[in-house]
Amino acid sequence: MKIFKLNIRIPVIFCLLILTTKTFSQDQNFHIYLCFGQSNMEGQGKIEAQDKAVDSRFQVMQALDCSNIGRTKGKWYPAVPPLCQCYSGLSPADYFGKTMVANLPDSIKIGIINVAIGGCDIRLFDKDIYQDYDSTYTESWFTDKIKSYEGNPYKYLIDLANLAQQDGVIKGILLHQGETNTGNTQWPSYVKTIYNNMLIDLSLDPESVPLLAGEVLSADGNCCSSMNQIINRLPDTIPTAYVISSNGCTGQDNAHFNSEGYRILGRRYAEKMLSLMGYEISTSFDEISASKGYALEQNYPNPFSNKTNISFKIPDSAYVSLKVFNMQGTEVMELAGKGFSAGTHMVEFCKEKHPAGTYFYTIKVDQYVATRKLIIQTE
């Protein structure tokens, strides 16, 4: 009988233990970002080899069951694209995450959740009136996407975010939307309603969770660049909102960025977030790469124990200097010091006698200078 009575009391104690475990299992160094919007946030860029090189500290919570890529809804995976739907392409979220982990301390991980619907009106994410905007298009390509999010994309995103909060801390919200609402001056107020709902439903502090909103494609011949004037009014309505410029980001048609445009835009999202976190970020790389076609990619694999590859791109034939430095700023190896033809090139860096630790590699081409971090780990 005593044993039986003891078992009656156990559930109460057991529940308390579960609550305590959940509280302490949340990793304060796992920073989570919610991404939402329409087709450009889904990602329409061609996924290339360089895009698949992802630091293990950059993770994605899978939003949909996708057998084609072997992922299950609600689980964390290395953030190899696609990061939104099963067959979506490269998006700003990809290089947002890549840039964040490349510039943050090794102890910090980045996780994203991406729920986006091509062609949607921003009000599809308004939890009170979303049903008025779930048939903006009657074609199956649109309605099927909404069905995949159980008919309510906002609730679907919030449910995933609640699940993610058991693992980490939500640090920001990324939005790319506006094409469907071009010319609608009420757009900032629509976004404010959605943002405020997210803060309330997830118990978030706006001072700790800013909203980063990207401009739509502004290249020549586009459909919707006039919307950028309205998007840039967002901080007037939301004090904790910041607009990410699309100036110089290249496109593939009249509404969508191409892969390089997504890479540039994603880096800009990250640079703004990093600056809000107090990190000093040089904009020379972004501005020159946007206007002239230079790029220095994150090495892969990273970290590494034996050897790694570093890719760079130049728009014209030029002399390229590529060197590796240790934490003290001392040069430890020259990887390139010669002329290269226009295009993408890859060089190999072998550990050799270099001890485990953090290093930096810097490229100099004409007036272009960029630096990335690499890590040698113990074998």
Secondary structure, DSSP 8 states (H G I E B T S, - for coil): -HHHHHHHHHHHHHHHHHHHHHHHHS-TTEEEEEEEESHHHH--B---GGGG---TTEEEE--S-BGGGTB-TT-EEE--S--SSTT--B-HHHHHHHHHHHHS-TT-EEEEEEEE-TT--GGGG-TTTGGGSTTSS-SHHHHHHHHHTTT-HHHHHHHHHHHHTTTSEEEEEEEE--STTTT-TTHHHHHHHHHHHHHHHTT--TTTS-EEEE----STT-S-TTHHHHHTTHHHH-TTEEEE--TT--BSSSS-B-HHHHHHHHHHHHHHHHHHTT-----HHHHHHHHH--EE---BSSSBSSEEEEEEEESS-EEEEEEEE-TTS-EEEEEEEEEE-SEEEEEEEE-TT--SEEEEEEEEETTEEEEEEEEE---
